[in-house]
Amino acid sequence: MAQKIQTLFIDDLDGSEAEGTVRFGLDGTDYEIDLSTTHAEALRKSLAQYVDAARRGPGSRRPNRGRRQPGANGVNNTEVRAWARSQGLAVKERGRIPAELVVKFKTATQQ
């Protein structure tokens, strides 16, 4: 039996249909409110001057995506996958890289 589940967002201000949930924080407290497109734009517009003048606090939602750390095998898995593909070897996009492939990579790159 197939089921279709539909979530309907209702604007928390006026009860009309909402676009979705808007999340924001103030004084260390996180808030969520379901708003229509019009109300979401009004909220963002009213906060814009404060957001523009503010700096991001610790724990903000955009983590620093620096260089990846080497895996348990001592090599950068992204580099191993790129090397394997350049050599015409099959390697999965995600998950554990076979040990024999890591050995081939290390031998070829003298690591």
Secondary structure, DSSP 8 states (H G I E B T S, - for coil): ---------B-TTTSSB--EEEEEEETTEEEEEEE-HHHHHHHHHHHHHHHHH----TT-SS---------TTSS-HHHHHHHHHHTT----SSS---HHHHHHHHHHHT-
